[in-house]
Structures are given as structure tokens and as C-alpha cells.
Amino acid sequence: MRSDAHTRAHVLVVMLAYLIVRELSKAWAPLDTTVEEGLDELGALSALRVGRKGKAQANKIPRPNPSQDQLLRAARVRLPEVLPCLGASVVTRRRLPSRRTKP
């Protein structure tokens, strides 16, 4: 059962996503790039964990390639040089079950 608060929160998230897509679409129109294409290109950016054993670690963001840099500049986004390393594990690819049922 959905509560009123849950429904309002869902509408808020959907509207924020719509606004982000609209802004990126406007920013990347002069580059002749769709939002999907731009996000696919930026999806190749990843953080590298740096540090020494027993010392503080951080996630360093590598320098974007020229096309990624162009997309970020057009969207007026400036990447930080490092991110704190919180030790959280993030899975970016979902593994398929070894046994799949046929539809």
C-alpha cells in the first residue's frame, strides 16, 4: 500500500529527473548530442582508489577525455579532484542468475 508521502516523494523524484534531462538536453543541443548519448559517454568516467596500506585513502577522478570534457563544460559541471573513500561497495553491473527461466 502506498502512502501519500510515498506518492509525493515519487512525484518529486520524477520531476527532478525530468528537469535534469531537460537542462542537459538544452546544454548539449549545440553539440548535437542527445542526453542518452552524453550520459553513455560520461558513464566511462570512474574513480580510482589511491592511498597506502594503513593510511587514509581517497578516490581520485581521472582527467576526462576531450569529448567528456566538452560535455561537462557544456553542462557547467566541474568534477572534484578527489572524493572521500568511505569503504562502501558499489556494484555497477548486475549479474545474471546462473539459471534463467525462459519467458
C-alpha positions in Angstrom: 0.0 0.0 0.0 1.3 3.4 -0.9 1.1 6.3 1.5 0.6 10.0 0.5 4.1 10.8 1.5 5.5 8.0 -0.7 3.5 9.2 -3.7 4.6 12.8 -3.2 8.3 11.6 -2.9 7.9 9.6 -6.1 6.5 12.6 -8.0 9.3 14.8 -6.6 12.0 12.4 -7.9 10.3 12.0 -11.3 10.1 15.8 -11.7 13.7 16.3 -10.7 14.8 13.7 -13.2 12.7 15.5 -15.9 14.3 18.8 -15.1 17.8 17.3 -15.2 17.0 15.7 -18.6 15.6 19.0 -19.9 18.6 21.0 -18.8 21.1 18.5 -20.2 19.2 18.4 -23.5 19.4 22.2 -23.8 23.1 22.3 -22.8 24.1 19.5 -25.2 21.9 20.6 -28.2 24.8 22.7 -29.7 27.0 19.6 -29.5 24.4 17.6 -31.5 24.4 15.1 -28.6 21.3 13.5 -27.0 21.1 13.1 -23.3 21.3 9.3 -23.6 24.5 9.6 -25.8 26.0 12.1 -23.4 25.3 10.0 -20.3 26.7 6.9 -22.1 29.9 8.9 -22.8 30.2 10.2 -19.3 29.5 6.7 -17.9 33.0 5.7 -18.8 34.4 8.0 -16.1 35.3 6.2 -13.0 37.2 6.9 -9.7 40.5 5.3 -8.8 41.2 4.4 -5.2 44.6 5.8 -4.2 46.5 5.5 -0.9 48.9 3.4 1.0 48.1 0.5 3.2 47.3 1.7 6.7 46.9 5.3 5.6 44.0 7.3 4.5 42.6 6.5 1.1 40.8 8.7 -1.4 39.1 8.1 -4.8 40.8 10.1 -7.5 38.8 11.1 -10.6 41.0 10.8 -13.7 41.1 13.6 -16.3 38.1 13.3 -18.7 38.9 12.7 -22.3 38.2 15.6 -24.8 34.6 14.5 -25.6 33.7 14.0 -21.9 35.3 17.4 -21.1 33.2 19.1 -23.8 30.0 17.6 -22.3 30.9 18.6 -18.8 31.8 22.1 -19.8 28.6 22.5 -21.8 26.6 21.3 -18.7 28.7 23.6 -16.5 29.8 20.7 -14.3 33.2 20.8 -12.6 34.4 17.5 -11.2 36.2 17.4 -7.9 39.8 16.1 -7.9 39.2 13.6 -5.2 36.3 12.0 -3.3 36.4 10.7 0.2 36.8 6.9 0.4 34.0 5.6 2.6 34.7 1.9 2.0 31.2 1.4 0.6 31.0 -1.4 -2.0 29.1 -0.4 -5.2 28.0 -2.9 -7.8 27.7 -1.3 -11.2 26.8 -4.4 -13.2 24.0 -6.8 -12.3 25.0 -10.5 -12.5 22.6 -12.7 -14.3 21.5 -15.8 -12.4 23.2 -18.9 -13.4 19.9 -20.5 -14.2 17.4 -18.3 -16.1 13.8 -19.1 -16.7 12.6 -18.7 -20.2 9.7 -16.2 -20.6 
